[in-house]
Amino acid sequence: MTTTETAPSGTGVEEVHILWTSEGMSCDGDTVSVTAASLPSLEDIVLGAIPGLPKVHLHNKVLAYETGDDFMEVFHRAARGELDHPFVLVVEGSIPNENINGEGYWTSMGNDPDTGEPRPLNDWLNLLAPQAYAVVAIGTCATYGGIHAMAGNPTGCMGLADYLGWDFRSAGGLPIVNVPGCPVQPDNFMETLTWLLHQAAGLAPTIPLDEQLRPTWLFGKTVHEGCDRAAYYEQGDFAKDYNSPKCQVKIGCWGPVVNCNVTKRGWMDGVGGCPNVGGICIGCTMPGFPDKFMPFMDEPPGGSVSSGLLSSTYGPLVRSLRSITNRTANHEPKWRHNRAELTSGYAPRWTGR
């Protein structure tokens, strides 16, 4: 497990810029998702409602009042090393390979002040990432390449760690922090950002990350371990279609092997989450997504073996034993009265006639 224990726990900063670019290959879905966060909300962070956090200046094109050159100015200042406060760089979208772009470029943000030509995202990353206190990849496209990095894509897209290097360290001594999801679960990202801001303020230890640079407390368990359908798997009771409340492994759910907490956390205010509402897990938080999880509706490899064994032996036995226990526990204990029937002494005055 990668924990970055040697990194400084915080610098005691009082103000922080968040430079958020969604100019990677993406749909801006992660930005849209984060607007639904509540633990904490984006408004809580920006308005200073959480004790101990530095004052935050958020720069995100979807949420900004500024447009055009006015919006781009803070990015240009950061690239020149002229910002008055440290900044956290949030990257949304996968990183294209500009070495195979032919005569153009795959994606850009604003114009280069010196040439007037569009400045590719890769140039922004080269300029900003080494100066950032922390670099956060939001969503599966930015973390591991996602949809745009699937086999056959002509852009040569990759995740941020593949571009900057898995041994990259920010100015704050931190590796890239990956918060995957397609889109990201909103509270997962906001909780991670809150940790980093507390760490920048000197009020939190170094954020713990796993080998895939994900926060360990968010991605340390599988979908299956938190799923409210898991007991059906245990007793070999499987759904045959998407209308069933039973375990969905046989109709394509990858929950037993996918690291994600959405079944326990839900999607918004604890409500929702793919298997919780009848959707199969397609592995969207995983580095191998989507190639290693396709076709999505087929039973996962090994699913037929494990579910077959459960269905034929262990599952029916567990179901029968539980049905016996259920029947016996569904009656009041006889020791609650010492006569053939319960007599409480209650004598109604009125008989109803």
N, C-alpha and C positions, 0 to 999 in steps of 0.2 A: 504494500500500500504506500502511495506517495502522500506524505503529510506536510512537506516543506517546513519541518520543524526548525530549520536553521534560519528561516526568513524573519525579519523584524516583525514583531507583533503589532506595531502601529507607530505612527509618527506624531500623534497628537495634533493633527491638522484641524482647523476650525471651519474651513470652507473647502468644498470639493466640486469640481465640474464633472458632469457625466456627458461625455461625447459619445453619442449613440448613432452609429451609421447602419442603415439597412440597405446600403448600395451593393451588398453582395447579391448573388443570385438567389432571390427570395420573393415572397409574396407579401411581405410586411405583416404576415400573420402573427409573428411573435409580439410585435408592438401592439397589435389589436388585442391579442390575448392578455397582455399585461394590464391593459386598461380595466380588466375585470378583477384584478387582484384585490384582496381585502385583508390579507394577513402578512405584511401591511399593504395598504393601497399605495399607489404611486403618489396620490395626493398627500398622504401622511408623510412620505419622505420629502417631497418638495416643499410642503408648508411647515416643516419642522415640528410635526406633532409627536415625534418619538424622542424621548429624552436621551441625551448623550450623542446623538448623531451630529456630524458637522452640517453646516448650512450647505444645501445642495442647489446647484445650478444645472438644470436639465436641458440638454440640447438634442432634440429628436425631431426630425422633419415632420413627422405625422402630428406631433403634439405641440409644435412650436407656433408662436405668433409671427415670428419673423419669416421672411421668404427671401429667395435669391441671395444676393451678395450679403445682405444683412445677416442671414442665417449662417452663411459660410464663414463669416469673419472670425468667429471663435475657433474654427477648425484651422484656418490659416495661421492664426496667432499661436495655436498649440504646436503646429508643425514647425514654426520658427522658434519655439521655446520661449514664447513671450507671455504665456498665461500667468496670471497673478496667483493662482492656486493650483494644487495638484489635480489631476484628472483621472477618472476611470474611463477606459475605452470599452464600450459595448459594441460588439460586432454581430450583426444579424445578416444571415445569408451566406451561402458557400462562396469560396474564393476561387475564381477562375484562373486558369493558367494562361497568363498573357504572353508567354513564349510561343504559343501556338495560335495566336489570334489573327494571323494573316497580315493584312495591311491596316487593320483597325484596332479596336479594343473591345473586350467583352462588356465591361461595365465601368462607370466612372461616377465621380461626385464633384460637381463644381468645375471650375476652370483653373488651370495653373496660372498664378498671377504673372509669371514671367513670360509665358508663351501665349497665353490666351486660349490654349487648347484644353480640352477636357482632361482632368487628372484621374487616371484609373484608380480604382479602389486599392490595388496592390501598392501603388505609390503612397497612398495615405497610410496604409498599414506599415510600410517601411519607415515612414516619418514619425508616426504617432505611437506605435506599440512600444518601442524602447523607452519612450519618455513617460509612459503611463504608470501611475501608481499600481494599477491592476488592469488586466485585460480579461474581459468576460465574453465568451462565445455563447450567444443566446439562440436556442433552437437547434435542431439536428442538422440543418444545412450548415450552420456556422461551426458546429462542434465536430462533425464527422463527414460533411459533404452532402449527406441527405439525397433528396430526389435528383438534384442536379449533378451528382457524382455517380449516378448509377451507370451500369455498363452501357457503352455506346454513346454517351453524351459527348458532343464535339468540343465542349468548352474545357474539358480536362479539370473540372471543378474538384475541390478538395476542402477539407475542414481547416480551421484556423491553425490547429496544432501541426497539421501536415505542412502548412505554408511557412509558419514561423519556426517550426521545429518543436519537438516534444520536450526538449530540454530548455526551451525559452524561459527567461526570467524577466519580469518587468522591472521598472525602476524601484518598485517596492519590494523586490526580491521574491515575487510570487510567480509560479507557473501560470499558464492560461487556466482560467476557471471555466469548465464546460457545464452548461445547464441545458441538456438536450430535451427534445420533445418536438412533435410536429403537429401543432405548434407547442411551444413550451407551456407547461402547467403554470399559470400566472403566479400563484403563491410560492412555487418552488423558486422562481427567479427572484421575486421580491425578497424572500427570506435570505437568499444567497447575497443579494446586493446589500441588504441590511447588515449582514455579518461583515462584509468587506468595509462598509462605512464605519461600523463600530471599531473594526480593526485599524482603520486609518486614523480614527480618533484616539487610539491607544486603549480602548476599552474592551477588546476581545482578543483571544489568542489567535494564532494562525489558523486559517480555515483548513479543515481536514479534507483531503481529496483522495479518491481511489486511483488505481493505475490508469484509468481512462480520464482522469482529471475532473471527475464528477464529485460534488459534495457527498461525503460518505453517508450522512444521516438521511439524505433524500433518495439515494440510489443503492442502498446496501441490501435491500430486500427485493424479491420478485413480485410481479403483479399477482401471481397465484397465492403467495403467502398472505396477501391482504384482501383477497377476493372473497366476496360474500357467497360465491358459488363453490368455493374450494371443498366444502364438505361433500358436495355431490361427486366430485372427483374421487374423494377418499372412499366413498361407498359404491363407486362404479356406476353412477347414474348420470348418463350423458344426454345432452340435448341433440335432437335430430334436425331441428330447424331453429331459426332465430327468434321464434316466439316463445321459446321455452325458458324458464328460469334456471334450468340445470346447467351443469358444467359444459362449456362450449369447445372443449379441446377437439372433439371429433368433427366440428364444423369450422376449424381453422384457427382457434385461439392459441397464441404462443405464450400465454401468461406464465406457465411453469418455468420458463427460462429467461424471461425478459426482466431487466432491472428497471423498475418504475414503481412509484408509490401512489399512482392515481386511484387505485381501488380503495386505498385507505383514506386518502386526502379528498377524493372527489375532484370536481373541476371548479365550481364556483360556490363558495360558502359551504363546502362539504357535500355538495350535491353533484351527481353525475360521475363521470369517469367511465371509460369505454365499456368494460364488461358489466359495470353496475347498471347500465341502461340498455343492455342487450347487444352491444357491439363487441366483436372479437378483438383481442390484442394483436396488432400486426407488427409489434416490435419497433415502434417509431423512435424510441429513446436509445436504441442500440447502435454501436458503431457500424454494424453490418447492414443497417437499413438503407435502402429497401431490398437490395439484391438477394441477401441471404434469407429473406422472409417471403419470397414470391414463389408461386402465386398465392395471394393472401387468403383465399378461401379454402385451400387444401389443408388436410390434416397435417400438422407438423411432423417431421421425421421423428420416429420413436413414439409418437402418440398412439399409434395403433397397437404397438407392443404393450406399452404400459397400461393403456385403457383396456386392451383385450384381456390381459391377465386379471385386472381388477374386476372386469365385468363377469368373467367366468368363475372366479374363485372367491377372492376376498370381498369384493363388493356385495354380492348377494348375501353372504354370511353376515356382514356388518348390518345390512338393511334389515334382515330378519331379526337379529338380536335387538336392534334399536326399536323395532316395532313392538316387540314383547315388552321392553322397558317402558315404551310410551303408553301402552295399554294399562300397565299396572300403576304407573305414576299418574294416570288420568282419573284416579278415584281417591276419595278421602281415606285416610288411615282408619282402620276399625277401632283402634285404641282411643279415639276421641270421645267415645261414649260406651257405657257398659251395659246397654240394653239392645234389644233387637233393632230398635229404631231410636233416632235421636229425639229426646224429649227435653225441651228447654224450660218448661214451666210457663211458656207464653200462652195466655188465654185471651183471645181477642174479644173485646166488648161487643163489637158489631160483627154480625155474620154475613153481611152483604145483602140481606133480604129486607 
